[in-house]
């Protein structure tokens, strides 16, 4: 099953060489005010959480120091279960967990996560590097999870494409734009800009963050990937 918006009560698998798309989706959920937990082999500084968000971070390691969490499935399952209802969870190195615990054990862990997500309305995101596992194993993982829409699955009409490419051109793909910048740059009405921006955000191609009285728009990794694919 493939979704554009990530639903509560579900476990999602994202196959990616680097955990960009999974992090984008996780940060979007954090930005909606949901409490979040990251279990990662990356540094805490690599997660630029929205201001005021409720984020817990734990480094996956067996050395037991500081914020470290054992990469065993029982420890991870227990830590996730401590989160309040409607939390979002990102485990960004499922391949590391497979290597440490075994593939059969990983399947059992994911089934436990599905039960936990359904009971507590969690949204759980698992990122796996497809280069590190066999295609047959990836297929088996996909059967027990939901998938997220990728750039090659998206088809935009001319109206939405014009806004997306304007954001990329005007911001260099890195900075942010205000709604007003898009409105003036494309000579569109405010309601039209808002409608198109919300459509692009629902597809995961852009993020919209509120800063003070302004709504700021920036490309996601999925949005950048879509533009590269379209060039």
DRENPA-3360 file (N, C-alpha, C; in nm, 2 decimals, always signed):
BEGIN
1 = XXXXXXXX = +0.08/-0.12/+0.00/+0.00/+0.00/+0.00/+0.09/+0.12/+0.00 ~ +0.06/+0.22/-0.08/+0.14/+0.34/-0.10/+0.06/+0.47/-0.06 ~ +0.12/+0.55/+0.02/+0.06/+0.67/+0.07/+0.14/+0.80/+0.04 ~ +0.07/+0.91/+0.03/+0.15/+1.04/+0.03/+0.15/+1.10/+0.16 ~ +0.04/+1.10/+0.24/+0.04/+1.15/+0.38/+0.05/+1.02/+0.47 ~ +0.14/+1.04/+0.57/+0.16/+0.92/+0.66/+0.05/+0.92/+0.77 ~ -0.01/+0.81/+0.78/-0.13/+0.79/+0.87/-0.09/+0.74/+1.01 ~ -0.16/+0.79/+1.11/-0.14/+0.72/+1.24/-0.18/+0.58/+1.24;
9 = XXXXXXXX = -0.13/+0.50/+1.33/-0.16/+0.36/+1.33/-0.09/+0.27/+1.23 ~ +0.02/+0.32/+1.17/+0.08/+0.26/+1.05/+0.23/+0.25/+1.07 ~ +0.29/+0.15/+1.01/+0.44/+0.14/+1.00/+0.48/+0.15/+0.85 ~ +0.57/+0.24/+0.82/+0.61/+0.27/+0.68/+0.76/+0.23/+0.66 ~ +0.78/+0.17/+0.55/+0.92/+0.14/+0.51/+0.96/+0.23/+0.39 ~ +1.07/+0.29/+0.40/+1.13/+0.37/+0.29/+1.26/+0.32/+0.25 ~ +1.28/+0.27/+0.13/+1.40/+0.22/+0.08/+1.48/+0.33/+0.02 ~ +1.59/+0.37/+0.07/+1.67/+0.48/+0.03/+1.82/+0.47/+0.07;
17 = XXXXXXXX = +1.91/+0.51/-0.01/+2.05/+0.50/+0.02/+2.09/+0.59/+0.14 ~ +2.03/+0.71/+0.15/+2.05/+0.79/+0.26/+1.91/+0.83/+0.31 ~ +1.90/+0.85/+0.44/+1.77/+0.87/+0.51/+1.72/+1.01/+0.49 ~ +1.70/+1.06/+0.37/+1.65/+1.19/+0.35/+1.50/+1.20/+0.34 ~ +1.44/+1.12/+0.26/+1.29/+1.12/+0.25/+1.23/+1.08/+0.38 ~ +1.28/+0.98/+0.45/+1.22/+0.94/+0.58/+1.23/+1.05/+0.68 ~ +1.35/+1.12/+0.68/+1.36/+1.24/+0.77/+1.27/+1.35/+0.74 ~ +1.25/+1.38/+0.61/+1.16/+1.48/+0.57/+1.02/+1.45/+0.62;
25 = XXXXXXXX = +0.97/+1.33/+0.61/+0.84/+1.29/+0.65/+0.83/+1.30/+0.80 ~ +0.93/+1.26/+0.87/+0.93/+1.26/+1.02/+0.93/+1.41/+1.07 ~ +1.00/+1.50/+1.01/+1.00/+1.64/+1.05/+0.87/+1.70/+1.02 ~ +0.80/+1.66/+0.91/+0.67/+1.71/+0.88/+0.57/+1.68/+0.99 ~ +0.58/+1.55/+1.04/+0.49/+1.51/+1.15/+0.53/+1.59/+1.28 ~ +0.65/+1.61/+1.31/+0.69/+1.69/+1.42/+0.64/+1.83/+1.41 ~ +0.64/+1.89/+1.29/+0.59/+2.02/+1.27/+0.45/+2.03/+1.29 ~ +0.37/+1.92/+1.29/+0.23/+1.92/+1.32/+0.20/+1.92/+1.47;
33 = XXXXXXXX = +0.31/+1.91/+1.55/+0.29/+1.92/+1.69/+0.29/+1.78/+1.76 ~ +0.32/+1.68/+1.68/+0.32/+1.54/+1.74/+0.46/+1.51/+1.81 ~ +0.46/+1.44/+1.93/+0.58/+1.41/+1.99/+0.66/+1.31/+1.90 ~ +0.79/+1.31/+1.91/+0.87/+1.23/+1.82/+0.98/+1.16/+1.89 ~ +1.02/+1.05/+1.84/+1.14/+0.97/+1.88/+1.22/+0.93/+1.76 ~ +1.35/+0.95/+1.77/+1.44/+0.91/+1.67/+1.54/+0.80/+1.73 ~ +1.55/+0.69/+1.67/+1.65/+0.58/+1.70/+1.74/+0.58/+1.58 ~ +1.87/+0.61/+1.60/+1.95/+0.64/+1.49/+2.10/+0.61/+1.51;
41 = XXXXXXXX = +2.17/+0.59/+1.40/+2.32/+0.58/+1.41/+2.38/+0.71/+1.37 ~ +2.30/+0.81/+1.33/+2.35/+0.94/+1.30/+2.36/+1.03/+1.42 ~ +2.43/+1.14/+1.41/+2.45/+1.23/+1.52/+2.32/+1.31/+1.54 ~ +2.30/+1.35/+1.67/+2.18/+1.43/+1.70/+2.17/+1.56/+1.62 ~ +2.29/+1.62/+1.59/+2.29/+1.74/+1.52/+2.24/+1.73/+1.37 ~ +2.23/+1.61/+1.32/+2.18/+1.59/+1.19/+2.03/+1.60/+1.18 ~ +1.96/+1.62/+1.29/+1.81/+1.64/+1.29/+1.78/+1.78/+1.33 ~ +1.75/+1.86/+1.23/+1.71/+2.00/+1.25/+1.56/+2.01/+1.28;
49 = XXXXXXXX = +1.52/+1.98/+1.40/+1.38/+1.98/+1.43/+1.32/+2.11/+1.43 ~ +1.19/+2.12/+1.40/+1.12/+2.25/+1.40/+1.12/+2.31/+1.55 ~ +1.13/+2.44/+1.55/+1.14/+2.51/+1.68/+1.02/+2.47/+1.77 ~ +1.05/+2.44/+1.90/+0.94/+2.41/+1.99/+0.89/+2.27/+1.98 ~ +0.95/+2.18/+1.90/+0.90/+2.05/+1.88/+0.94/+1.96/+1.99 ~ +0.87/+1.85/+2.02/+0.89/+1.76/+2.13/+0.96/+1.64/+2.07 ~ +1.10/+1.64/+2.07/+1.18/+1.54/+2.01/+1.27/+1.47/+2.11 ~ +1.26/+1.34/+2.11/+1.35/+1.26/+2.19/+1.45/+1.19/+2.09;
57 = XXXXXXXX = +1.58/+1.18/+2.12/+1.68/+1.12/+2.03/+1.76/+1.02/+2.11 ~ +1.78/+0.90/+2.05/+1.86/+0.80/+2.11/+1.95/+0.74/+2.01 ~ +2.08/+0.73/+2.04/+2.18/+0.68/+1.96/+2.19/+0.52/+1.98 ~ +2.18/+0.45/+1.87/+2.18/+0.31/+1.87/+2.32/+0.25/+1.89 ~ +2.35/+0.21/+2.01/+2.48/+0.16/+2.04/+2.48/+0.07/+2.16 ~ +2.57/-0.03/+2.17/+2.57/-0.12/+2.28/+2.66/-0.08/+2.40 ~ +2.72/+0.04/+2.39/+2.81/+0.08/+2.49/+2.75/+0.13/+2.62 ~ +2.61/+0.16/+2.61/+2.54/+0.20/+2.73/+2.56/+0.33/+2.79;
65 = XXXXXXXX = +2.63/+0.42/+2.72/+2.66/+0.56/+2.77/+2.56/+0.66/+2.73 ~ +2.53/+0.76/+2.82/+2.45/+0.87/+2.78/+2.31/+0.84/+2.73 ~ +2.29/+0.89/+2.61/+2.16/+0.86/+2.54/+2.16/+0.74/+2.45 ~ +2.26/+0.65/+2.47/+2.27/+0.53/+2.39/+2.16/+0.43/+2.43 ~ +2.11/+0.36/+2.32/+2.01/+0.26/+2.34/+2.06/+0.13/+2.27 ~ +2.05/+0.02/+2.34/+2.09/-0.11/+2.28/+2.02/-0.13/+2.15 ~ +2.09/-0.18/+2.05/+2.03/-0.20/+1.92/+1.95/-0.34/+1.92 ~ +1.93/-0.40/+2.03/+1.85/-0.52/+2.04/+1.70/-0.48/+2.02;
73 = XXXXXXXX = +1.62/-0.57/+1.97/+1.48/-0.54/+1.94/+1.40/-0.52/+2.07 ~ +1.43/-0.59/+2.17/+1.35/-0.58/+2.29/+1.37/-0.44/+2.35 ~ +1.49/-0.39/+2.35/+1.52/-0.25/+2.41/+1.45/-0.15/+2.32 ~ +1.45/-0.16/+2.19/+1.39/-0.07/+2.10/+1.24/-0.07/+2.11 ~ +1.18/-0.19/+2.12/+1.04/-0.21/+2.13/+0.99/-0.14/+2.26 ~ +1.06/-0.16/+2.37/+1.02/-0.11/+2.50/+1.03/+0.05/+2.50 ~ +1.14/+0.10/+2.43/+1.16/+0.25/+2.43/+1.04/+0.31/+2.35 ~ +1.01/+0.25/+2.24/+0.90/+0.30/+2.15/+0.77/+0.30/+2.23;
81 = XXXXXXXX = +0.74/+0.20/+2.30/+0.62/+0.18/+2.38/+0.60/+0.28/+2.49 ~ +0.71/+0.35/+2.53/+0.71/+0.45/+2.63/+0.66/+0.58/+2.58 ~ +0.65/+0.60/+2.44/+0.61/+0.72/+2.38/+0.45/+0.74/+2.40 ~ +0.41/+0.86/+2.41/+0.26/+0.89/+2.43/+0.19/+0.85/+2.31 ~ +0.05/+0.84/+2.32/-0.03/+0.81/+2.20/-0.01/+0.92/+2.09 ~ -0.02/+0.87/+1.96/-0.01/+0.96/+1.84/+0.13/+1.01/+1.82 ~ +0.23/+0.95/+1.88/+0.37/+0.99/+1.86/+0.42/+0.94/+1.72 ~ +0.52/+1.01/+1.67/+0.59/+0.96/+1.54/+0.73/+0.91/+1.58;
89 = XXXXXXXX = +0.77/+0.80/+1.51/+0.89/+0.74/+1.54/+0.97/+0.72/+1.41 ~ +1.10/+0.75/+1.42/+1.19/+0.72/+1.30/+1.30/+0.63/+1.35 ~ +1.31/+0.52/+1.28/+1.43/+0.43/+1.29/+1.50/+0.43/+1.16 ~ +1.61/+0.50/+1.16/+1.67/+0.53/+1.02/+1.78/+0.44/+0.98 ~ +1.80/+0.33/+1.05/+1.90/+0.23/+1.00/+1.85/+0.09/+1.03 ~ +1.74/+0.06/+0.96/+1.69/-0.08/+0.98/+1.79/-0.18/+0.93 ~ +1.87/-0.15/+0.83/+1.97/-0.24/+0.78/+2.07/-0.28/+0.89 ~ +2.11/-0.18/+0.97/+2.20/-0.20/+1.08/+2.13/-0.30/+1.18;
97 = XXXXXXXX = +2.01/-0.28/+1.21/+1.93/-0.37/+1.30/+1.93/-0.51/+1.24 ~ +1.91/-0.52/+1.11/+1.90/-0.65/+1.05/+2.04/-0.72/+1.07 ~ +2.15/-0.65/+1.05/+2.28/-0.70/+1.06/+2.31/-0.75/+1.20 ~ +2.26/-0.67/+1.30/+2.29/-0.70/+1.44/+2.20/-0.81/+1.49 ~ +2.07/-0.82/+1.44/+1.98/-0.91/+1.50/+1.93/-1.03/+1.42 ~ +1.95/-1.02/+1.28/+1.90/-1.12/+1.20/+1.78/-1.09/+1.12 ~ +1.76/-1.14/+1.01/+1.64/-1.10/+0.92/+1.51/-1.16/+0.98 ~ +1.50/-1.28/+1.02/+1.38/-1.34/+1.07/+1.33/-1.26/+1.20;
105 = XXXXXXXX = +1.43/-1.23/+1.28/+1.40/-1.15/+1.40/+1.34/-1.01/+1.37 ~ +1.40/-0.96/+1.26/+1.35/-0.82/+1.21/+1.21/-0.83/+1.17 ~ +1.17/-0.93/+1.09/+1.03/-0.95/+1.05/+0.94/-0.96/+1.17 ~ +0.98/-1.03/+1.27/+0.90/-1.04/+1.40/+0.89/-0.91/+1.47 ~ +1.00/-0.83/+1.47/+1.00/-0.70/+1.53/+0.90/-0.60/+1.46 ~ +0.90/-0.61/+1.33/+0.81/-0.52/+1.25/+0.67/-0.56/+1.27 ~ +0.63/-0.68/+1.29/+0.50/-0.72/+1.32/+0.46/-0.67/+1.45 ~ +0.55/-0.68/+1.55/+0.52/-0.62/+1.68/+0.50/-0.47/+1.67;
113 = XXXXXXXX = +0.57/-0.40/+1.59/+0.56/-0.26/+1.57/+0.42/-0.23/+1.51 ~ +0.38/-0.31/+1.42/+0.24/-0.29/+1.36/+0.13/-0.30/+1.47 ~ +0.14/-0.39/+1.56/+0.05/-0.40/+1.67/+0.05/-0.28/+1.76 ~ +0.18/-0.24/+1.79/+0.20/-0.13/+1.88/+0.14/+0.00/+1.81 ~ +0.17/+0.02/+1.68/+0.13/+0.14/+1.61/-0.03/+0.15/+1.61 ~ -0.09/+0.03/+1.59/-0.23/+0.03/+1.58/-0.30/+0.06/+1.72 ~ -0.24/+0.01/+1.82/-0.29/+0.03/+1.96/-0.28/+0.18/+2.00 ~ -0.16/+0.24/+1.97/-0.14/+0.37/+2.03/-0.14/+0.48/+1.92;
121 = XXXXXXXX = -0.18/+0.45/+1.80/-0.19/+0.55/+1.70/-0.06/+0.61/+1.66 ~ +0.05/+0.53/+1.67/+0.18/+0.58/+1.63/+0.19/+0.58/+1.48 ~ +0.28/+0.67/+1.43/+0.33/+0.66/+1.29/+0.47/+0.63/+1.30 ~ +0.51/+0.51/+1.25/+0.65/+0.46/+1.26/+0.71/+0.45/+1.12 ~ +0.82/+0.51/+1.11/+0.89/+0.52/+0.98/+1.03/+0.44/+0.99 ~ +1.04/+0.35/+0.90/+1.16/+0.27/+0.90/+1.24/+0.30/+0.77 ~ +1.37/+0.33/+0.78/+1.45/+0.36/+0.66/+1.55/+0.25/+0.64 ~ +1.56/+0.20/+0.52/+1.65/+0.09/+0.50/+1.73/+0.12/+0.37;
129 = XXXXXXXX = +1.86/+0.09/+0.37/+1.94/+0.10/+0.25/+1.92/-0.02/+0.16 ~ +1.86/-0.01/+0.04/+1.83/-0.13/-0.03/+1.95/-0.20/-0.09 ~ +2.07/-0.14/-0.08/+2.19/-0.20/-0.13/+2.24/-0.30/-0.03 ~ +2.19/-0.30/+0.09/+2.25/-0.38/+0.20/+2.18/-0.51/+0.22 ~ +2.06/-0.53/+0.15/+1.98/-0.65/+0.17/+1.94/-0.71/+0.03 ~ +1.91/-0.83/+0.03/+1.87/-0.90/-0.10/+1.73/-0.85/-0.14 ~ +1.70/-0.85/-0.27/+1.57/-0.80/-0.32/+1.45/-0.88/-0.26 ~ +1.48/-1.01/-0.24/+1.37/-1.10/-0.18/+1.34/-1.05/-0.04;
137 = XXXXXXXX = +1.45/-1.01/+0.04/+1.42/-0.97/+0.17/+1.35/-0.84/+0.17 ~ +1.38/-0.75/+0.08/+1.31/-0.62/+0.07/+1.16/-0.64/+0.04 ~ +1.13/-0.73/-0.05/+1.00/-0.76/-0.08/+0.92/-0.81/+0.04 ~ +0.98/-0.90/+0.12/+0.92/-0.95/+0.24/+0.90/-0.84/+0.35 ~ +0.99/-0.74/+0.36/+0.97/-0.63/+0.45/+0.85/-0.54/+0.40 ~ +0.84/-0.53/+0.27/+0.74/-0.44/+0.21/+0.60/-0.50/+0.24 ~ +0.59/-0.63/+0.25/+0.46/-0.70/+0.27/+0.40/-0.67/+0.40 ~ +0.49/-0.64/+0.50/+0.45/-0.61/+0.64/+0.44/-0.47/+0.67;
145 = XXXXXXXX = +0.46/-0.38/+0.57/+0.47/-0.23/+0.60/+0.39/-0.16/+0.49 ~ +0.37/-0.03/+0.51/+0.31/+0.05/+0.40/+0.43/+0.12/+0.34 ~ +0.41/+0.17/+0.21/+0.52/+0.24/+0.14/+0.48/+0.39/+0.12 ~ +0.58/+0.47/+0.10/+0.56/+0.61/+0.08/+0.58/+0.64/-0.06 ~ +0.49/+0.73/-0.12/+0.50/+0.77/-0.26/+0.64/+0.83/-0.29 ~ +0.70/+0.79/-0.40/+0.83/+0.85/-0.44/+0.81/+0.93/-0.57 ~ +0.92/+1.00/-0.60/+0.91/+1.10/-0.71/+0.86/+1.04/-0.84 ~ +0.90/+0.92/-0.87/+0.86/+0.85/-1.00/+0.72/+0.82/-1.00;
153 = XXXXXXXX = +0.65/+0.82/-0.88/+0.51/+0.78/-0.87/+0.42/+0.90/-0.89 ~ +0.48/+1.02/-0.89/+0.40/+1.15/-0.89/+0.39/+1.21/-1.03 ~ +0.27/+1.25/-1.06/+0.25/+1.32/-1.19/+0.18/+1.45/-1.16 ~ +0.24/+1.57/-1.18/+0.19/+1.70/-1.16/+0.13/+1.76/-1.28 ~ +0.02/+1.84/-1.27/-0.03/+1.91/-1.38/+0.06/+2.04/-1.39 ~ +0.03/+2.12/-1.50/+0.11/+2.23/-1.53/+0.10/+2.34/-1.42 ~ -0.01/+2.35/-1.36/-0.03/+2.45/-1.25/+0.05/+2.43/-1.13 ~ +0.06/+2.30/-1.08/+0.14/+2.27/-0.97/+0.28/+2.27/-1.00;
161 = XXXXXXXX = +0.32/+2.22/-1.12/+0.46/+2.22/-1.16/+0.52/+2.36/-1.17 ~ +0.44/+2.46/-1.21/+0.49/+2.59/-1.22/+0.53/+2.65/-1.08 ~ +0.45/+2.61/-0.98/+0.48/+2.66/-0.85/+0.60/+2.59/-0.79 ~ +0.61/+2.46/-0.81/+0.72/+2.38/-0.76/+0.85/+2.43/-0.82 ~ +0.85/+2.45/-0.95/+0.98/+2.49/-1.02/+1.01/+2.63/-0.99 ~ +0.91/+2.72/-0.96/+0.94/+2.85/-0.92/+1.01/+2.85/-0.78 ~ +0.96/+2.77/-0.69/+1.03/+2.76/-0.56/+1.17/+2.72/-0.57 ~ +1.19/+2.62/-0.66/+1.33/+2.57/-0.68/+1.42/+2.68/-0.74;
169 = XXXXXXXX = +1.37/+2.75/-0.84/+1.45/+2.85/-0.91/+1.48/+2.97/-0.82 ~ +1.38/+3.01/-0.75/+1.39/+3.14/-0.67/+1.47/+3.12/-0.54 ~ +1.46/+3.00/-0.49/+1.53/+2.97/-0.36/+1.66/+2.90/-0.38 ~ +1.69/+2.85/-0.50/+1.81/+2.77/-0.52/+1.79/+2.63/-0.46 ~ +1.67/+2.60/-0.43/+1.64/+2.47/-0.37/+1.68/+2.45/-0.23 ~ +1.74/+2.55/-0.17/+1.79/+2.54/-0.03/+1.72/+2.63/+0.07 ~ +1.70/+2.75/+0.03/+1.64/+2.85/+0.12/+1.49/+2.84/+0.12 ~ +1.42/+2.94/+0.18/+1.28/+2.93/+0.19/+1.22/+3.06/+0.13;
177 = XXXXXXXX = +1.09/+3.04/+0.08/+1.02/+3.15/+0.02/+0.89/+3.18/+0.10 ~ +0.84/+3.30/+0.10/+0.72/+3.33/+0.16/+0.61/+3.31/+0.06 ~ +0.48/+3.29/+0.10/+0.37/+3.28/+0.01/+0.36/+3.40/-0.08 ~ +0.39/+3.52/-0.02/+0.38/+3.64/-0.10/+0.48/+3.64/-0.22 ~ +0.60/+3.58/-0.19/+0.70/+3.58/-0.30/+0.65/+3.50/-0.42 ~ +0.58/+3.39/-0.39/+0.52/+3.31/-0.50/+0.41/+3.38/-0.57 ~ +0.32/+3.44/-0.48/+0.21/+3.51/-0.54/+0.25/+3.62/-0.63 ~ +0.35/+3.70/-0.60/+0.40/+3.81/-0.68/+0.48/+3.76/-0.80;
185 = XXXXXXXX = +0.56/+3.66/-0.78/+0.64/+3.60/-0.88/+0.57/+3.54/-1.00 ~ +0.46/+3.47/-0.96/+0.38/+3.40/-1.06/+0.25/+3.48/-1.10 ~ +0.23/+3.59/-1.03/+0.11/+3.68/-1.06/-0.02/+3.60/-1.04 ~ -0.03/+3.54/-0.92/-0.15/+3.46/-0.89/-0.22/+3.52/-0.77 ~ -0.34/+3.49/-0.75/-0.41/+3.54/-0.63/-0.37/+3.46/-0.51 ~ -0.39/+3.52/-0.39/-0.35/+3.46/-0.27/-0.42/+3.32/-0.25 ~ -0.56/+3.31/-0.27/-0.62/+3.18/-0.25/-0.57/+3.08/-0.35 ~ -0.53/+3.12/-0.47/-0.48/+3.02/-0.57/-0.34/+2.97/-0.52;
193 = XXXXXXXX = -0.26/+3.06/-0.47/-0.13/+3.02/-0.42/-0.14/+2.92/-0.31 ~ -0.23/+2.96/-0.21/-0.25/+2.87/-0.10/-0.30/+2.73/-0.14 ~ -0.39/+2.73/-0.23/-0.44/+2.60/-0.27/-0.34/+2.51/-0.34 ~ -0.25/+2.57/-0.42/-0.15/+2.49/-0.49/-0.04/+2.45/-0.39 ~ +0.00/+2.54/-0.30/+0.10/+2.51/-0.20/+0.05/+2.39/-0.11 ~ -0.07/+2.39/-0.07/-0.12/+2.29/+0.01/-0.13/+2.16/-0.06 ~ -0.16/+2.16/-0.19/-0.16/+2.04/-0.27/-0.02/+1.98/-0.28 ~ +0.08/+2.07/-0.31/+0.22/+2.02/-0.31/+0.27/+1.96/-0.18;
201 = XXXXXXXX = +0.23/+2.03/-0.07/+0.27/+1.98/+0.06/+0.21/+1.85/+0.09 ~ +0.08/+1.83/+0.05/+0.02/+1.70/+0.07/+0.08/+1.58/+0.00 ~ +0.16/+1.61/-0.11/+0.23/+1.51/-0.18/+0.37/+1.50/-0.13 ~ +0.41/+1.58/-0.03/+0.54/+1.57/+0.03/+0.65/+1.63/-0.05 ~ +0.61/+1.72/-0.15/+0.71/+1.78/-0.23/+0.77/+1.91/-0.17 ~ +0.70/+1.97/-0.08/+0.74/+2.09/-0.01/+0.70/+2.08/+0.13 ~ +0.76/+2.17/+0.21/+0.72/+2.18/+0.35/+0.67/+2.33/+0.37 ~ +0.58/+2.35/+0.46/+0.53/+2.48/+0.50/+0.55/+2.50/+0.65;
209 = XXXXXXXX = +0.63/+2.59/+0.68/+0.65/+2.62/+0.82/+0.61/+2.76/+0.86 ~ +0.55/+2.78/+0.97/+0.50/+2.91/+1.01/+0.61/+2.97/+1.10 ~ +0.65/+3.09/+1.06/+0.75/+3.17/+1.14/+0.69/+3.31/+1.16 ~ +0.65/+3.33/+1.29/+0.59/+3.46/+1.32/+0.45/+3.47/+1.24 ~ +0.44/+3.57/+1.16/+0.31/+3.59/+1.09/+0.33/+3.54/+0.94 ~ +0.44/+3.48/+0.91/+0.47/+3.44/+0.77/+0.47/+3.29/+0.76 ~ +0.42/+3.24/+0.64/+0.43/+3.10/+0.61/+0.54/+3.08/+0.51 ~ +0.64/+3.00/+0.55/+0.76/+2.98/+0.47/+0.76/+2.84/+0.40;
217 = XXXXXXXX = +0.79/+2.85/+0.27/+0.79/+2.73/+0.18/+0.93/+2.69/+0.14 ~ +0.96/+2.56/+0.15/+1.09/+2.51/+0.11/+1.07/+2.37/+0.04 ~ +1.16/+2.33/-0.04/+1.16/+2.20/-0.11/+1.20/+2.09/-0.01 ~ +1.13/+1.97/-0.02/+1.18/+1.86/+0.05/+1.27/+1.78/-0.04 ~ +1.33/+1.67/+0.01/+1.42/+1.59/-0.07/+1.34/+1.52/-0.18 ~ +1.21/+1.49/-0.15/+1.13/+1.43/-0.26/+1.10/+1.54/-0.37 ~ +1.08/+1.66/-0.33/+1.06/+1.77/-0.43/+1.18/+1.79/-0.51 ~ +1.30/+1.79/-0.45/+1.42/+1.80/-0.53/+1.44/+1.69/-0.63;
225 = XXXXXXX = +1.41/+1.57/-0.58/+1.42/+1.45/-0.66/+1.33/+1.46/-0.78 ~ +1.20/+1.50/-0.76/+1.11/+1.52/-0.87/+1.16/+1.61/-0.97 ~ +1.22/+1.72/-0.93/+1.27/+1.82/-1.03/+1.38/+1.77/-1.10 ~ +1.47/+1.70/-1.04/+1.59/+1.63/-1.11/+1.54/+1.53/-1.21 ~ +1.44/+1.46/-1.17/+1.38/+1.36/-1.26/+1.31/+1.42/-1.39 ~ +1.26/+1.54/-1.37/+1.18/+1.61/-1.47/+1.27/+1.68/-1.57 ~ +1.40/+1.71/-1.52/+1.49/+1.79/-1.61/+1.53/+1.71/-1.73;
% end
